[in-house]
Amino acid sequence: MKKLKIKTGDTVRIIAGDHKGVEGKVVSVDREKNKAIVEGANMVSKHQKPSASNPQGGIVKKEAPLHISNLALIDAKSGDTTRVGYEVKDGKKVRVSKKSKEVI
C-alpha cells in the first residue's frame, strides 16, 4: 500500500472534476484504491431496498469516493491549497505545509 499525504480529518479542496472548487473535510480514506470521501462533495443517489432498519427503502443521497489526485490540502494559516512535505522534529516524522512551512 502506498503512503498518502491526505488523512482523515484534513480540510481539502477538489481541484478537478465535476465538483471542482468544493471544500470539505475528509471523512474516510481508502489506501488500497487511492480514494477519499469528502463531506458534502460528490453526492450520488443510491437506491436502497427496504430492510429491517429502513422499512421504507427509497433513494438516499450519499458521498461517493474521489481519487486522491483530485484533492489538494488546504493550509490552515493562509486558507489556500498547499503541497505536503515531511520533516523530522524532536525525533518524530511530521507533515509540513510547503507554503507556510508549518506542521500540519
Secondary structure as the mmCIF struct_conf table of DSSP 4:
data_model
#
loop_
_struct_conf.conf_type_id
_struct_conf.id
_struct_conf.beg_label_comp_id
_struct_conf.beg_label_asym_id
_struct_conf.beg_label_seq_id
_struct_conf.end_label_comp_id
_struct_conf.end_label_asym_id
_struct_conf.end_label_seq_id
HELX_LH_PP_P HELX_LH_PP_P1 LYS A 2 LEU A 4
BEND BEND1 LYS A 5 LYS A 5
TURN_TY1_P TURN_TY1_P1 THR A 8 GLY A 9
STRN STRN1 THR A 11 ILE A 14
BEND BEND2 ALA A 16 GLY A 17
TURN_TY1_P TURN_TY1_P2 ASP A 18 GLY A 21
STRN STRN2 GLU A 23 ASP A 30
TURN_TY1_P TURN_TY1_P3 ARG A 31 ASN A 34
STRN STRN3 LYS A 35 VAL A 38
TURN_TY1_P TURN_TY1_P4 GLU A 39 GLY A 40
BEND BEND3 ALA A 41 ASN A 42
STRN STRN4 MET A 43 GLN A 48
BEND BEND4 ALA A 52 SER A 53
BEND BEND5 PRO A 55 GLN A 56
STRN STRN5 GLY A 58 GLU A 63
STRN STRN6 LEU A 66 HIS A 67
HELX_RH_3T_P HELX_RH_3T_P1 ILE A 68 ASN A 70
STRN STRN7 LEU A 71 ILE A 74
HELX_LH_PP_P HELX_LH_PP_P2 ASP A 75 ASP A 75
TURN_TY1_P TURN_TY1_P5 ALA A 76 SER A 78
BEND BEND6 GLY A 79 ASP A 80
STRN STRN8 THR A 81 THR A 82
STRN STRN9 VAL A 84 LYS A 89
TURN_TY1_P TURN_TY1_P6 ASP A 90 GLY A 91
STRN STRN10 LYS A 92 SER A 97
TURN_TY1_P TURN_TY1_P7 LYS A 98 SER A 100
STRN STRN11 VAL A 103 VAL A 103
#
